[in-house]
Amino acid sequence: MRSIHWRIVVIHVLLIVLAMVLISVYLLNRWQDYYMNLFAHDLELKGRLLRDQDLLNDSDIIEAAALLGFDDEEGSNLILLNKSMQAIVAYGPDIGIKPGSSLVENKPVGDLLSQPHEEGPFVGLYYQGGVEYLTMAIRAGGHVEGQDIGAIFLLQPLSGVYSILRDIQGTLLNATLLAVIVITILGLALARTITKPILEITSQAEKLAAGDFDISVQVRSRDEIGRLAEVFNYLTEELRKSLHAMANEKGKLEAILEYMSNGVIAFDFDGRLMHINPKAAELLSLPEDVTAEQVLAKLKLGTATEIAALAPANLELTFDDSNHTVLRVYLAPVQSHSEQLSGVVMVLQDMTEQSKLDQMRQDFVANVSHELRTPLTTIKSYVETLLDGALADKDLTARFLDVVNEETDRMARLVRDLLTLSTLDNQKAHQKQPIFLDELTLDVANKMAVAAQ
C-alpha cells in the first residue's frame, strides 16, 4: 500500500464500489417502491371488484376469490369484516386470524374505522409468522352469515417482491464484482502511465543526490507530470551550473588560502574548526591534522565563543619559542543569512622579522647616538679648555686642535655612513647627469683654498 501505483488502483476501486453501492441502494429502493405501488394498486383493484360482488355465503366468497386470482399457493388472504371491524369469514392460508378476531389495531382497518366518511382504500403492512404482508382495507356493504359486511380486508405477502429484489441485488453485486475486476485491471494499466514517469523522476533524483548531474528525464506528455519532468530537468541543469560555479570558486579560494603568505583559521560558534590553511599551521608549529583543541591551546585566547565575542579586533601574540615568534592576529566575525553570529575568522600575520628589524633599528639608533655623543663631548671639552685660557700655549693649542680635527673627521665619516644607509634603506638610486670638469675643478679649488693655505 506504500506504492502510489497501488494507491491509485485502490482509490479507483473504492470509488467504483462506493458508486455501485449508492446506485444499488437507489435502484433497490426505487424497485421496492415500484413493486409496492404495483401490489397496492393490484390489491386496490381487487378490493373494488370484491366490493361490487354479492357475497352472501362461503361459496360466493370462494367464487369471487378464484375469479380475482386468490389461491393458497400465492398466500393471499381475503377477510370480510363486520361493522365493528371483526373478522366474519376468511379465505386463504391460516395466518392466525379467526372469525371474531378484531383487526382494529391493523393500520388500514383502524384508519377506515376512524374515518367513517371515507371509503378507502387504506394500505399498510402486517407482520405475521415472520412474513410481511401488504394489507388493504376498503369499505363495503352486504350481508353474510347473518352479519352486515363493514369492510373487505386483503393481505398480499411480499415474499415475491423481496425475492425479485434479492435477485436484483445479486445481479447488482455480480455487476459490482465484475466492475471491480475490470477497474482493477484497467487501473493497474492506467496507473502505470502515471507512476512510471514518477518512478523515473525518483530514480533520476536519487542519482542527482548521489552527485550525477549528467542526467535528464524524458518528457512524455504535456500534462502536470510532463511539466514536473521539465522542471526537474531545469532544476538539474541549474544545479549543475551552480555546483560547477561553486566548485570553481572553492578551488580559487582554496588555492588562495593554500598559498597566501598569511595564516587563516575559521571556527564556528560551536567551537568546531572549519578551516586552517598550511601557513597557519606552520606559524603555530602545529601538524597538518590539527584539531580545534590544539589550535585554541596554542593561541591561549579562550574558547571559540570567547574569541568570537572579541571580533572585530586586532591582537598581537608573542610565543616563547626558539624563534621568538610574533604574530599579529586579525579577528573578523562570521554572520549567517539571518545576521546572527555563526563563527569567527582569524588572519595570522608573521611579524617576527619585522619585530627583529624594529629592535635592530632601535639598537642602531642607540649606537649612533652614542657614537655621535662621544666626539661631540670631546670637541666640547677641548674647545672649553681653549676658551678658558689654553690658547696661550701654542703646543697645547695645536694638539687640542688636532684632536678636534680628528673627532670632526670621525663625525663626518659617521654622517656619510648614515646618509649612505638612509639612501639604501629608502632604495634611492643616484641621479646621474652630465658635468663639466672645468666648472667642478674651479668649484673644488675655491672651497679648498683656505684649507690648502
C-alpha positions as a Markdown table, in Angstrom:
| # | Residue | x | y | z |
|---|---|---|---|---|
| 1 | Met | 0.0 | 0.0 | 0.0 |
| 2 | Arg | 3.0 | 2.3 | 0.2 |
| 3 | Ser | 3.3 | 2.4 | -3.6 |
| 4 | Ile | 1.4 | 5.2 | -5.3 |
| 5 | His | 0.7 | 2.7 | -8.1 |
| 6 | Trp | -1.5 | 0.6 | -5.8 |
| 7 | Arg | -2.9 | 3.6 | -4.0 |
| 8 | Ile | -4.3 | 4.9 | -7.3 |
| 9 | Val | -5.8 | 1.5 | -8.1 |
| 10 | Val | -7.3 | 1.1 | -4.6 |
| 11 | Ile | -8.8 | 4.6 | -4.8 |
| 12 | His | -10.4 | 3.9 | -8.2 |
| 13 | Val | -11.7 | 0.6 | -6.9 |
| 14 | Leu | -13.1 | 2.2 | -3.7 |
| 15 | Leu | -14.8 | 4.9 | -5.8 |
| 16 | Ile | -16.3 | 2.3 | -8.1 |
| 17 | Val | -17.5 | 0.2 | -5.2 |
| 18 | Leu | -19.0 | 3.3 | -3.5 |
| 19 | Ala | -20.7 | 4.4 | -6.7 |
| 20 | Met | -22.1 | 0.9 | -7.2 |
| 21 | Val | -23.3 | 0.7 | -3.6 |
| 22 | Leu | -25.1 | 4.1 | -3.9 |
| 23 | Ile | -26.6 | 3.1 | -7.3 |
| 24 | Ser | -27.6 | -0.3 | -6.0 |
| 25 | Val | -29.3 | 1.2 | -2.9 |
| 26 | Tyr | -31.0 | 3.8 | -5.0 |
| 27 | Leu | -32.2 | 1.2 | -7.6 |
| 28 | Leu | -33.4 | -1.2 | -4.9 |
| 29 | Asn | -35.4 | 1.5 | -3.2 |
| 30 | Arg | -36.9 | 2.6 | -6.5 |
| 31 | Trp | -37.7 | -1.0 | -7.4 |
| 32 | Gln | -39.2 | -1.7 | -4.0 |
| 33 | Asp | -41.3 | 1.4 | -4.2 |
| 34 | Tyr | -42.4 | 0.3 | -7.7 |
| 35 | Tyr | -43.4 | -3.2 | -6.7 |
| 36 | Met | -45.1 | -2.0 | -3.5 |
| 37 | Asn | -47.1 | 0.5 | -5.5 |
| 38 | Leu | -47.9 | -2.2 | -8.1 |
| 39 | Phe | -49.1 | -4.6 | -5.4 |
| 40 | Ala | -51.0 | -1.9 | -3.7 |
| 41 | His | -52.7 | -0.9 | -7.0 |
| 42 | Asp | -53.5 | -4.6 | -7.6 |
| 43 | Leu | -55.0 | -5.0 | -4.1 |
| 44 | Glu | -57.0 | -1.9 | -4.6 |
| 45 | Leu | -58.4 | -3.1 | -7.9 |
| 46 | Lys | -59.2 | -6.5 | -6.4 |
| 47 | Gly | -60.8 | -4.8 | -3.4 |
| 48 | Arg | -63.0 | -2.6 | -5.5 |
| 49 | Leu | -64.1 | -5.6 | -7.6 |
| 50 | Leu | -64.9 | -7.6 | -4.5 |
| 51 | Arg | -66.9 | -4.7 | -3.1 |
| 52 | Asp | -69.1 | -4.8 | -6.2 |
| 53 | Gln | -69.8 | -8.6 | -5.7 |
| 54 | Asp | -72.8 | -10.0 | -3.8 |
| 55 | Leu | -71.0 | -12.1 | -1.1 |
| 56 | Leu | -73.8 | -14.0 | 0.7 |
| 57 | Asn | -72.1 | -17.2 | 1.7 |
| 58 | Asp | -68.8 | -19.1 | 1.5 |
| 59 | Ser | -69.4 | -20.3 | -2.0 |
| 60 | Asp | -69.8 | -16.7 | -3.2 |
| 61 | Ile | -66.5 | -15.8 | -1.4 |
| 62 | Ile | -64.7 | -18.8 | -2.9 |
| 63 | Glu | -66.0 | -18.0 | -6.4 |
| 64 | Ala | -65.1 | -14.3 | -6.1 |
| 65 | Ala | -61.6 | -15.1 | -4.7 |
| 66 | Ala | -61.0 | -17.6 | -7.5 |
| 67 | Leu | -62.2 | -15.1 | -10.1 |
| 68 | Leu | -59.7 | -12.5 | -8.7 |
| 69 | Gly | -56.8 | -14.8 | -8.6 |
| 70 | Phe | -56.6 | -15.6 | -4.8 |
| 71 | Asp | -55.3 | -19.1 | -4.1 |
| 72 | Asp | -53.5 | -20.9 | -1.4 |
| 73 | Glu | -50.2 | -21.1 | -3.3 |
| 74 | Glu | -49.9 | -17.4 | -3.6 |
| 75 | Gly | -50.6 | -17.0 | 0.1 |
| 76 | Ser | -53.1 | -14.2 | -0.3 |
| 77 | Asn | -55.9 | -13.7 | 2.3 |
| 78 | Leu | -59.4 | -12.3 | 1.9 |
| 79 | Ile | -61.2 | -11.4 | 5.1 |
| 80 | Leu | -64.7 | -9.9 | 5.4 |
| 81 | Leu | -65.2 | -7.6 | 8.4 |
| 82 | Asn | -68.3 | -6.6 | 10.2 |
| 83 | Lys | -69.2 | -3.0 | 11.2 |
| 84 | Ser | -67.0 | -3.4 | 14.3 |
| 85 | Met | -64.1 | -4.5 | 12.2 |
| 86 | Gln | -64.1 | -8.1 | 13.4 |
| 87 | Ala | -63.5 | -11.0 | 11.1 |
| 88 | Ile | -66.6 | -12.7 | 9.8 |
| 89 | Val | -65.1 | -15.1 | 7.3 |
| 90 | Ala | -61.5 | -15.5 | 6.0 |
| 91 | Tyr | -60.3 | -17.1 | 2.8 |
| 92 | Gly | -56.7 | -18.2 | 2.3 |
| 93 | Pro | -53.9 | -19.8 | 4.4 |
| 94 | Asp | -54.2 | -19.8 | 8.1 |
| 95 | Ile | -52.3 | -16.7 | 9.4 |
| 96 | Gly | -53.9 | -16.7 | 12.8 |
| 97 | Ile | -56.9 | -14.5 | 12.0 |
| 98 | Lys | -60.1 | -16.3 | 13.2 |
| 99 | Pro | -63.7 | -15.4 | 12.9 |
| 100 | Gly | -64.5 | -12.9 | 15.6 |
| 101 | Ser | -60.9 | -11.6 | 15.7 |
| 102 | Ser | -60.7 | -7.8 | 15.9 |
| 103 | Leu | -58.5 | -6.1 | 13.3 |
| 104 | Val | -58.8 | -2.6 | 14.6 |
| 105 | Glu | -55.1 | -2.5 | 15.5 |
| 106 | Asn | -54.2 | -3.0 | 11.9 |
| 107 | Lys | -53.5 | 0.4 | 10.5 |
| 108 | Pro | -55.6 | 0.2 | 7.3 |
| 109 | Val | -58.6 | -1.1 | 9.4 |
| 110 | Gly | -58.0 | 1.5 | 12.1 |
| 111 | Asp | -57.9 | 4.3 | 9.5 |
| 112 | Leu | -61.1 | 3.0 | 8.0 |
| 113 | Leu | -62.8 | 2.9 | 11.4 |
| 114 | Ser | -61.6 | 6.3 | 12.4 |
| 115 | Gln | -62.7 | 7.9 | 9.2 |
| 116 | Pro | -66.3 | 6.7 | 8.8 |
| 117 | His | -67.0 | 9.0 | 5.8 |
| 118 | Glu | -64.0 | 7.7 | 3.8 |
| 119 | Glu | -64.5 | 4.7 | 1.5 |
| 120 | Gly | -60.9 | 3.8 | 1.3 |
| 121 | Pro | -58.9 | 2.0 | 0.3 |
| 122 | Phe | -56.3 | 2.3 | 3.1 |
| 123 | Val | -53.0 | 0.5 | 2.6 |
| 124 | Gly | -50.5 | -0.7 | 5.3 |
| 125 | Leu | -48.1 | -3.5 | 6.3 |
| 126 | Tyr | -48.8 | -6.5 | 8.5 |
| 127 | Tyr | -46.3 | -9.0 | 10.1 |
| 128 | Gln | -47.3 | -12.5 | 10.9 |
| 129 | Gly | -45.1 | -15.5 | 11.4 |
| 130 | Gly | -42.0 | -13.8 | 10.1 |
| 131 | Val | -43.8 | -12.9 | 6.9 |
| 132 | Glu | -44.5 | -9.3 | 5.8 |
| 133 | Tyr | -47.9 | -8.7 | 4.1 |
| 134 | Leu | -49.1 | -5.7 | 2.2 |
| 135 | Thr | -52.6 | -5.0 | 3.5 |
| 136 | Met | -55.6 | -3.1 | 2.2 |
| 137 | Ala | -58.9 | -2.2 | 3.8 |
| 138 | Ile | -61.9 | -0.9 | 1.8 |
| 139 | Arg | -65.4 | -0.1 | 3.0 |
| 140 | Ala | -68.0 | -2.5 | 1.6 |
| 141 | Gly | -71.7 | -3.4 | 2.1 |
| 142 | Gly | -73.7 | -6.6 | 2.1 |
| 143 | His | -74.8 | -9.3 | 4.4 |
| 144 | Val | -73.1 | -12.7 | 5.0 |
| 145 | Glu | -73.7 | -15.3 | 7.7 |
| 146 | Gly | -76.2 | -13.2 | 9.5 |
| 147 | Gln | -73.8 | -10.2 | 9.8 |
| 148 | Asp | -73.5 | -6.9 | 8.0 |
| 149 | Ile | -70.3 | -6.5 | 6.0 |
| 150 | Gly | -68.5 | -3.4 | 7.0 |
| 151 | Ala | -65.2 | -3.8 | 5.1 |
| 152 | Ile | -63.1 | -6.0 | 3.0 |
| 153 | Phe | -59.6 | -6.7 | 4.3 |
| 154 | Leu | -57.0 | -8.1 | 1.8 |
| 155 | Leu | -53.5 | -9.4 | 2.6 |
| 156 | Gln | -50.8 | -10.0 | 0.0 |
| 157 | Pro | -47.5 | -11.5 | 1.1 |
| 158 | Leu | -44.4 | -9.5 | -0.1 |
| 159 | Ser | -42.1 | -12.6 | -0.3 |
| 160 | Gly | -42.4 | -12.4 | -4.1 |
| 161 | Val | -41.4 | -8.8 | -4.1 |
| 162 | Tyr | -38.4 | -9.5 | -1.8 |
| 163 | Ser | -37.5 | -12.5 | -4.0 |
| 164 | Ile | -37.3 | -10.2 | -7.0 |
| 165 | Leu | -35.3 | -7.6 | -5.1 |
| 166 | Arg | -32.9 | -10.3 | -3.9 |
| 167 | Asp | -32.4 | -11.4 | -7.5 |
| 168 | Ile | -31.8 | -7.8 | -8.5 |
| 169 | Gln | -29.4 | -7.3 | -5.5 |
| 170 | Gly | -27.5 | -10.4 | -6.6 |
| 171 | Thr | -27.3 | -9.1 | -10.1 |
| 172 | Leu | -26.0 | -5.8 | -8.9 |
| 173 | Leu | -23.5 | -7.5 | -6.6 |
| 174 | Asn | -22.2 | -9.6 | -9.5 |
| 175 | Ala | -22.0 | -6.4 | -11.7 |
| 176 | Thr | -20.1 | -4.7 | -8.9 |
| 177 | Leu | -17.6 | -7.6 | -8.6 |
| 178 | Leu | -17.2 | -7.6 | -12.3 |
| 179 | Ala | -16.7 | -3.8 | -12.4 |
| 180 | Val | -14.1 | -4.1 | -9.6 |
| 181 | Ile | -12.2 | -6.8 | -11.5 |
| 182 | Val | -12.3 | -4.7 | -14.7 |
| 183 | Ile | -11.4 | -1.5 | -13.0 |
| 184 | Thr | -8.6 | -3.2 | -11.1 |
| 185 | Ile | -7.1 | -4.4 | -14.4 |
| 186 | Leu | -7.6 | -1.1 | -16.1 |
| 187 | Gly | -6.5 | 0.8 | -13.1 |
| 188 | Leu | -3.2 | -1.1 | -13.0 |
| 189 | Ala | -2.6 | -0.3 | -16.6 |
| 190 | Leu | -3.7 | 3.3 | -16.3 |
| 191 | Ala | -1.9 | 3.9 | -13.0 |
| 192 | Arg | 1.3 | 2.7 | -14.6 |
| 193 | Thr | 1.1 | 5.6 | -17.1 |
| 194 | Ile | 1.2 | 7.9 | -14.1 |
| 195 | Thr | 3.6 | 6.1 | -11.8 |
| 196 | Lys | 6.2 | 5.2 | -14.5 |
| 197 | Pro | 7.2 | 8.8 | -15.1 |
| 198 | Ile | 7.2 | 9.4 | -11.3 |
| 199 | Leu | 9.4 | 6.4 | -10.7 |
| 200 | Glu | 11.7 | 7.6 | -13.4 |
| 201 | Ile | 11.9 | 11.0 | -11.9 |
| 202 | Thr | 12.5 | 9.4 | -8.4 |
| 203 | Ser | 15.3 | 7.3 | -9.8 |
| 204 | Gln | 16.9 | 10.3 | -11.5 |
| 205 | Ala | 16.5 | 12.3 | -8.3 |
| 206 | Glu | 18.4 | 9.6 | -6.4 |
| 207 | Lys | 21.2 | 9.8 | -9.0 |
| 208 | Leu | 21.1 | 13.6 | -8.7 |
| 209 | Ala | 21.5 | 13.3 | -4.9 |
| 210 | Ala | 24.5 | 10.9 | -5.5 |
| 211 | Gly | 26.2 | 13.7 | -7.5 |
| 212 | Asp | 25.4 | 12.6 | -11.1 |
| 213 | Phe | 24.3 | 15.8 | -12.8 |
| 214 | Asp | 24.6 | 14.4 | -16.4 |
| 215 | Ile | 21.0 | 13.1 | -16.3 |
| 216 | Ser | 17.6 | 14.1 | -17.7 |
| 217 | Val | 14.1 | 12.9 | -17.6 |
| 218 | Gln | 12.2 | 12.1 | -20.8 |
| 219 | Val | 9.1 | 14.3 | -21.2 |
| 220 | Arg | 6.3 | 12.1 | -22.5 |
| 221 | Ser | 3.3 | 14.3 | -22.1 |
| 222 | Arg | 2.2 | 17.9 | -21.7 |
| 223 | Asp | 0.2 | 17.4 | -18.5 |
| 224 | Glu | 1.3 | 18.0 | -14.9 |
| 225 | Ile | 3.7 | 15.1 | -14.9 |
| 226 | Gly | 5.3 | 16.3 | -18.1 |
| 227 | Arg | 5.6 | 19.7 | -16.5 |
| 228 | Leu | 7.2 | 18.1 | -13.5 |
| 229 | Ala | 9.7 | 16.4 | -15.8 |
| 230 | Glu | 10.5 | 19.7 | -17.5 |
| 231 | Val | 11.0 | 21.4 | -14.1 |
| 232 | Phe | 13.2 | 18.5 | -12.9 |
| 233 | Asn | 15.4 | 18.8 | -16.0 |
| 234 | Tyr | 15.6 | 22.6 | -15.5 |
| 235 | Leu | 16.5 | 22.1 | -11.8 |
| 236 | Thr | 19.2 | 19.6 | -12.7 |
| 237 | Glu | 20.8 | 21.9 | -15.2 |
| 238 | Glu | 20.7 | 24.8 | -12.8 |
| 239 | Leu | 22.2 | 22.7 | -10.0 |
| 240 | Arg | 24.9 | 21.5 | -12.3 |
| 241 | Lys | 25.8 | 25.1 | -13.3 |
| 242 | Ser | 25.6 | 26.3 | -9.7 |
| 243 | Leu | 27.7 | 23.5 | -8.3 |
| 244 | His | 30.2 | 23.9 | -11.2 |
| 245 | Ala | 30.5 | 27.6 | -10.3 |
| 246 | Met | 30.8 | 26.9 | -6.6 |
| 247 | Ala | 33.5 | 24.3 | -7.3 |
| 248 | Asn | 35.4 | 26.8 | -9.4 |
| 249 | Glu | 35.1 | 29.4 | -6.6 |
| 250 | Lys | 36.0 | 26.9 | -4.0 |
| 251 | Gly | 39.1 | 25.9 | -6.0 |
| 252 | Lys | 40.1 | 29.5 | -6.3 |
| 253 | Leu | 39.6 | 30.1 | -2.6 |
| 254 | Glu | 41.4 | 27.0 | -1.6 |
| 255 | Ala | 44.3 | 28.0 | -3.9 |
| 256 | Ile | 44.4 | 31.5 | -2.4 |
| 257 | Leu | 44.3 | 30.1 | 1.2 |
| 258 | Glu | 46.8 | 27.4 | 0.4 |
| 259 | Tyr | 49.5 | 29.7 | -1.0 |
| 260 | Met | 48.8 | 33.1 | 0.8 |
| 261 | Ser | 51.5 | 34.4 | 3.0 |
| 262 | Asn | 49.2 | 34.9 | 6.0 |
| 263 | Gly | 47.6 | 32.1 | 8.0 |
| 264 | Val | 43.8 | 31.7 | 8.1 |
| 265 | Ile | 41.8 | 29.9 | 10.8 |
| 266 | Ala | 38.0 | 29.7 | 10.9 |
| 267 | Phe | 35.9 | 28.4 | 13.8 |
| 268 | Asp | 32.1 | 28.1 | 14.0 |
| 269 | Phe | 30.1 | 29.2 | 17.0 |
| 270 | Asp | 30.1 | 25.7 | 18.5 |
| 271 | Gly | 33.9 | 25.6 | 18.6 |
| 272 | Arg | 34.4 | 23.3 | 15.6 |
| 273 | Leu | 37.5 | 24.0 | 13.4 |
| 274 | Met | 36.1 | 24.8 | 9.9 |
| 275 | His | 39.3 | 25.6 | 8.2 |
| 276 | Ile | 43.1 | 26.1 | 8.8 |
| 277 | Asn | 45.5 | 26.7 | 5.9 |
| 278 | Pro | 49.0 | 25.3 | 5.9 |
| 279 | Lys | 50.6 | 28.7 | 6.6 |
| 280 | Ala | 48.6 | 29.0 | 9.8 |
| 281 | Ala | 49.7 | 25.5 | 10.9 |
| 282 | Glu | 53.3 | 26.4 | 10.1 |
| 283 | Leu | 53.1 | 29.7 | 12.0 |
| 284 | Leu | 51.7 | 27.9 | 15.1 |
| 285 | Ser | 54.1 | 24.9 | 14.7 |
| 286 | Leu | 51.1 | 22.5 | 14.5 |
| 287 | Pro | 50.7 | 19.3 | 12.5 |
| 288 | Glu | 48.5 | 19.1 | 9.3 |
| 289 | Asp | 45.8 | 17.0 | 11.0 |
| 290 | Val | 45.4 | 19.6 | 13.8 |
| 291 | Thr | 42.3 | 19.7 | 16.0 |
| 292 | Ala | 40.4 | 22.6 | 17.3 |
| 293 | Glu | 41.6 | 22.0 | 20.8 |
| 294 | Gln | 45.2 | 22.1 | 19.8 |
| 295 | Val | 44.7 | 25.4 | 17.9 |
| 296 | Leu | 42.9 | 27.0 | 20.9 |
| 297 | Ala | 45.5 | 25.8 | 23.3 |
| 298 | Lys | 48.2 | 27.3 | 21.2 |
| 299 | Leu | 46.5 | 30.7 | 20.8 |
| 300 | Lys | 45.6 | 30.9 | 24.5 |
| 301 | Leu | 42.7 | 33.3 | 23.8 |
| 302 | Gly | 39.9 | 31.2 | 25.4 |
| 303 | Thr | 37.2 | 29.2 | 23.7 |
| 304 | Ala | 35.9 | 29.8 | 20.2 |
| 305 | Thr | 32.8 | 31.6 | 21.6 |
| 306 | Glu | 35.1 | 33.9 | 23.7 |
| 307 | Ile | 37.2 | 34.6 | 20.6 |
| 308 | Ala | 34.1 | 35.4 | 18.5 |
| 309 | Ala | 33.0 | 37.8 | 21.2 |
| 310 | Leu | 36.2 | 39.8 | 20.7 |
| 311 | Ala | 35.7 | 40.3 | 17.0 |
| 312 | Pro | 36.3 | 42.6 | 15.3 |
| 313 | Ala | 39.7 | 43.1 | 16.9 |
| 314 | Asn | 43.5 | 43.4 | 16.2 |
| 315 | Leu | 45.8 | 41.5 | 18.6 |
| 316 | Glu | 49.5 | 40.8 | 18.8 |
| 317 | Leu | 50.7 | 37.4 | 20.2 |
| 318 | Thr | 54.3 | 36.6 | 21.3 |
| 319 | Phe | 55.4 | 33.0 | 21.7 |
| 320 | Asp | 58.2 | 31.8 | 23.9 |
| 321 | Asp | 59.8 | 29.6 | 21.2 |
| 322 | Ser | 63.4 | 29.5 | 19.9 |
| 323 | Asn | 62.5 | 32.0 | 17.2 |
| 324 | His | 60.6 | 34.3 | 19.5 |
| 325 | Thr | 57.6 | 34.3 | 17.1 |
| 326 | Val | 55.5 | 37.4 | 17.0 |
| 327 | Leu | 52.0 | 37.1 | 15.3 |
| 328 | Arg | 49.5 | 39.9 | 14.6 |
| 329 | Val | 46.0 | 38.4 | 14.7 |
| 330 | Tyr | 43.0 | 40.0 | 13.0 |
| 331 | Leu | 39.6 | 38.8 | 14.2 |
| 332 | Ala | 36.5 | 39.1 | 12.0 |
| 333 | Pro | 33.0 | 37.8 | 12.8 |
| 334 | Val | 31.1 | 35.4 | 10.5 |
| 335 | Gln | 27.4 | 36.1 | 10.2 |
| 336 | Ser | 24.6 | 33.8 | 8.9 |
| 337 | His | 21.9 | 34.8 | 6.5 |
| 338 | Ser | 19.8 | 35.9 | 9.5 |
| 339 | Glu | 22.7 | 38.2 | 10.5 |
| 340 | Gln | 23.3 | 36.1 | 13.6 |
| 341 | Leu | 26.9 | 35.4 | 14.8 |
| 342 | Ser | 27.9 | 32.0 | 13.5 |
| 343 | Gly | 31.6 | 31.9 | 13.9 |
| 344 | Val | 34.9 | 33.8 | 13.7 |
| 345 | Val | 37.8 | 34.1 | 11.1 |
| 346 | Met | 41.3 | 34.7 | 12.3 |
| 347 | Val | 44.1 | 36.0 | 10.0 |
| 348 | Leu | 47.6 | 35.5 | 11.3 |
| 349 | Gln | 50.4 | 37.7 | 10.1 |
| 350 | Asp | 54.0 | 36.8 | 10.9 |
| 351 | Met | 55.6 | 39.9 | 12.5 |
| 352 | Thr | 58.8 | 38.1 | 13.8 |
| 353 | Glu | 61.2 | 39.6 | 11.2 |
| 354 | Gln | 59.6 | 43.0 | 11.4 |
| 355 | Ser | 59.9 | 42.9 | 15.2 |
| 356 | Lys | 63.6 | 41.9 | 14.9 |
| 357 | Leu | 64.2 | 44.7 | 12.4 |
| 358 | Asp | 62.5 | 47.2 | 14.7 |
| 359 | Gln | 64.7 | 46.0 | 17.6 |
| 360 | Met | 67.8 | 46.3 | 15.4 |
| 361 | Arg | 66.8 | 49.8 | 14.3 |
| 362 | Gln | 66.4 | 50.8 | 17.9 |
| 363 | Asp | 69.8 | 49.4 | 18.8 |
| 364 | Phe | 71.3 | 51.1 | 15.8 |
| 365 | Val | 69.9 | 54.5 | 16.7 |
| 366 | Ala | 71.2 | 54.0 | 20.3 |
| 367 | Asn | 74.7 | 53.1 | 19.0 |
| 368 | Val | 74.7 | 56.0 | 16.5 |
| 369 | Ser | 73.6 | 58.4 | 19.3 |
| 370 | His | 76.5 | 57.1 | 21.4 |
| 371 | Glu | 79.0 | 57.4 | 18.6 |
| 372 | Leu | 77.9 | 61.0 | 17.9 |
| 373 | Arg | 77.8 | 61.9 | 21.6 |
| 374 | Thr | 81.5 | 60.8 | 22.2 |
| 375 | Pro | 83.2 | 63.1 | 19.6 |
| 376 | Leu | 80.9 | 65.9 | 20.4 |
| 377 | Thr | 81.8 | 65.6 | 24.1 |
| 378 | Thr | 85.5 | 65.5 | 23.3 |
| 379 | Ile | 85.3 | 68.5 | 21.0 |
| 380 | Lys | 83.2 | 70.5 | 23.5 |
| 381 | Ser | 85.7 | 69.8 | 26.4 |
| 382 | Tyr | 88.7 | 70.7 | 24.2 |
| 383 | Val | 87.1 | 73.9 | 23.0 |
| 384 | Glu | 86.1 | 74.9 | 26.5 |
| 385 | Thr | 89.7 | 74.3 | 27.7 |
| 386 | Leu | 91.0 | 76.5 | 24.9 |
| 387 | Leu | 88.5 | 79.2 | 25.7 |
| 388 | Asp | 89.4 | 79.1 | 29.4 |
| 389 | Gly | 93.0 | 80.3 | 28.6 |
| 390 | Ala | 94.8 | 77.5 | 27.0 |
| 391 | Leu | 95.2 | 79.4 | 23.7 |
| 392 | Ala | 98.4 | 81.0 | 25.1 |
| 393 | Asp | 100.1 | 77.6 | 25.0 |
| 394 | Lys | 100.7 | 77.1 | 21.3 |
| 395 | Asp | 101.8 | 73.4 | 21.6 |
| 396 | Leu | 98.8 | 72.6 | 23.7 |
| 397 | Thr | 96.5 | 74.5 | 21.3 |
| 398 | Ala | 97.9 | 72.7 | 18.3 |
| 399 | Arg | 97.5 | 69.3 | 20.0 |
| 400 | Phe | 93.9 | 70.2 | 21.0 |
| 401 | Leu | 93.1 | 71.4 | 17.5 |
| 402 | Asp | 94.4 | 68.1 | 16.0 |
| 403 | Val | 92.1 | 66.2 | 18.4 |
| 404 | Val | 89.2 | 68.4 | 17.4 |
| 405 | Asn | 90.0 | 67.9 | 13.7 |
| 406 | Glu | 90.2 | 64.1 | 14.1 |
| 407 | Glu | 86.9 | 64.0 | 16.0 |
| 408 | Thr | 85.3 | 66.2 | 13.3 |
| 409 | Asp | 86.6 | 63.9 | 10.6 |
| 410 | Arg | 85.2 | 61.0 | 12.6 |
| 411 | Met | 81.8 | 62.7 | 12.8 |
| 412 | Ala | 81.9 | 63.5 | 9.1 |
| 413 | Arg | 82.5 | 59.8 | 8.3 |
| 414 | Leu | 79.7 | 58.8 | 10.6 |
| 415 | Val | 77.3 | 61.2 | 9.0 |
| 416 | Arg | 78.3 | 60.0 | 5.5 |
| 417 | Asp | 77.7 | 56.4 | 6.6 |
| 418 | Leu | 74.3 | 57.4 | 7.9 |
| 419 | Leu | 73.4 | 59.1 | 4.7 |
| 420 | Thr | 74.5 | 56.0 | 2.7 |
| 421 | Leu | 72.4 | 53.8 | 4.9 |
| 422 | Ser | 69.5 | 56.1 | 4.6 |
| 423 | Thr | 69.8 | 56.0 | 0.8 |
| 424 | Leu | 70.0 | 52.2 | 0.8 |
| 425 | Asp | 67.1 | 51.9 | 3.2 |
| 426 | Asn | 64.9 | 54.2 | 1.1 |
| 427 | Gln | 66.1 | 52.3 | -2.1 |
| 428 | Lys | 67.1 | 55.6 | -3.7 |
| 429 | Ala | 69.4 | 55.4 | -6.8 |
| 430 | His | 71.9 | 58.1 | -7.7 |
| 431 | Gln | 70.6 | 60.5 | -10.3 |
| 432 | Lys | 73.3 | 60.7 | -13.0 |
| 433 | Gln | 73.7 | 63.8 | -15.2 |
| 434 | Pro | 76.4 | 65.3 | -17.4 |
| 435 | Ile | 79.0 | 67.5 | -15.6 |
| 436 | Phe | 81.6 | 70.0 | -16.8 |
| 437 | Leu | 85.0 | 69.2 | -15.3 |
| 438 | Asp | 86.4 | 72.7 | -15.6 |
| 439 | Glu | 83.5 | 74.1 | -13.5 |
| 440 | Leu | 83.8 | 71.2 | -11.0 |
| 441 | Thr | 87.6 | 71.8 | -10.7 |
| 442 | Leu | 87.2 | 75.5 | -10.2 |
| 443 | Asp | 84.4 | 75.0 | -7.5 |
| 444 | Val | 86.6 | 72.5 | -5.6 |
| 445 | Ala | 89.6 | 74.8 | -5.8 |
| 446 | Asn | 87.7 | 77.7 | -4.4 |
| 447 | Lys | 86.3 | 75.7 | -1.5 |
| 448 | Met | 89.6 | 74.1 | -0.5 |
| 449 | Ala | 91.8 | 77.3 | -0.9 |
| 450 | Val | 91.6 | 78.1 | 2.8 |
| 451 | Ala | 92.4 | 74.6 | 3.8 |
| 452 | Ala | 95.4 | 74.4 | 1.4 |
| 453 | Gln | 96.8 | 77.6 | 2.8 |
